[in-house]
Structure formats: structure tokens, C-alpha cells
């Protein structure tokens, strides 16, 4: 996937996390789900202020991985880096960092959306299908990188 497309999607996910928080803030009850178990059942509740953690962590992930992707020469690689393969290996590693950034932001967005929906609809469990698909995207991208390298 094109680097610009991955960056655009990552920024879109980050902005969506911020917009969701601002948009749904007035509708959130004082107590919202803050943790789900593996089955998607709420097992911890907390203040509605904790919803701001999602866009904050998404911003840290975006910024941190954006910085890290600038230094591909410091990464560990499966094969030794030579003058002949350096460009392709670095290019592939940068694409992986961009893809990881996008897929991590997608996962945070899915979890944030699920928590908002649980809080507003006062339900006790979430549909874990979306989260499973997000994890499939993440690990599929890692598998693609391993195959390409």
C-alpha cells in the first residue's frame, strides 16, 4: 500500500478518535466501561473521563511510530543489511511501521467505539467480531512483512 495512503488513513483514525470523544462526551453517563474481558463482557467500570485516554494513547502511538520510522537503519532485520539490499530492506521496514501505526490506531478506535456504545446503550457485553477483524489486520500485516523480507 502506498505510504501516503497509510499516513492518511492513520491520521483519519486519529482524528476520528478525537471527534468521537468530543461528539459523544455529552451523552456518556458518569460511569462507563473501562475494561472488557476476552468474551467482550464488561469487568470494570470507571469515570467517563477515561474515554479521553483513547485519543491520547492514539496520539502517542502515532507520534512515537512516526519518529521511529525515520530511523530504519537502527532496526533489527531478518537478513544482514548490505549495500545492495539496504534500500529495499529500509523501505519495507518503513512500510511496516506505517502499517503498524495504522492498524494500532484502528484497534484503539474499535475499542473506543465499543466502549462508547456500551456506555450509551447501557449494555454489559460487546460484539468482539470487530476487534477480531482488527487483530487480523494487524497480524496479517506482520505476516506480510515477514513473507516479503
Secondary structure as UniProt FT lines:
FT   HELIX           3..24
FT   HELIX           25..27
FT   STRAND          31..36
FT   TURN            38..39
FT   STRAND          41..47
FT   HELIX           48..51
FT   HELIX           52..68
FT   TURN            69..70
FT   HELIX           72..74
FT   TURN            83..85
FT   HELIX           86..121
FT   HELIX           129..148
//
